Amino acid sequence: MSDLSETLAAAFADETDDEIAQTAADNIADFAEEYDEDLTSDRVTDLLADAPYDDFGRRFNWVIGELAAENEDCTDSRAFRIDGFGELAADPDIGT
């Protein structure tokens, strides 16, 4: 587990249950590893505080979308959302 993941899991635990907090923190760490190595926990928590929703899951998914929008290399942020691609999404491995 990365330092970013550990720090965010603790921060998210104040907002949701431990399992979701850990999943969200791991997803942010995966995003950072793949797209933004300089991403900080402060940046994530600041975005989360600015999110226009009340529910943690929706706020977190909004944060992922914002981070992806700031990074031109990330064209699909769904893999980093709380529920991943979701049950109605097309299989991301088909056609690749």
N, C-alpha and C positions, 0 to 999 in steps of 0.2 A: 504494500500500500504506500502510495506517495505521500509526501508532506501535505500537498495540496488536498488530496483526498481526505486525509485525517483531519485537517483543519476545517474543511467544509462539512464533513460528517458531523463534527461537533456543533458547528453553527446551525446546520439544518435540523439537528435533533431538537432544537428549541421550537421548531415550527411543525414538525411532523413526527411520525413514529421512526424508530431506529432503523428499520429495514429500508424504508423509503429514503431516509436521510443518507444511508450508506450507498444505495443505488444511485441517487442523484450526485453524490460526491464522486463516486467512481466514474460516472458518465462525464462529469466536468473534467476529471483528470484525463480520461481518454480523449476528450476533445482537445485539451491542452497539449497532450502528447502528439496528436496528429496534426493540429492546425495552429496552435498558439503557445509555444513553449514559455513565453513571458507572461502568461495569464496568472493573475494573482487572486488570492481568496478575497481580498478587499474589493477588487473589481467585480467579482461575482456577487458578493453580498450587497454592494452598492446597487448593482442592477436589480437584484432581487427586491431590494427596498423600493425601487422605482417602478416595479412591475404593476400594471394596471388591473390586477386581479386580487381576490382575497384568498382563494384556494392555493395551497402550496404547489400542487402539481401543475396547475395552469401558470402560476407565476414562474416556476422553474422552466417550463417549456418555453415561455416567452423569453427568458434569459438566454436559453440555448439559441433561439431564433435571432436574438440581438447579436450574440457573439458570432454566429455564422454570417450574419449580414455584414459584420465588420471585417470579415475575412473572405477575400475573393476566391480563395481556394476551396472553401466549403460551400458546395452547391446543394447539399441535402443534409439538414441537421436532424432529421427524424431518428437516426440511430442513437442519438445522444439524449433523446427525450426520456422521461420517466418510463413510459410504456414502450419505448422503442418505436418501431414502424407502425405498430397498431395492427389490429386484426383485419381491418379493411384495406390495408395497404397492399400494393403489389409486392410480390417476392423480389427483394432487391438483388438477388443473385441470378434471376432470369434475364437473359439478354446480355450478360457481361462476359 
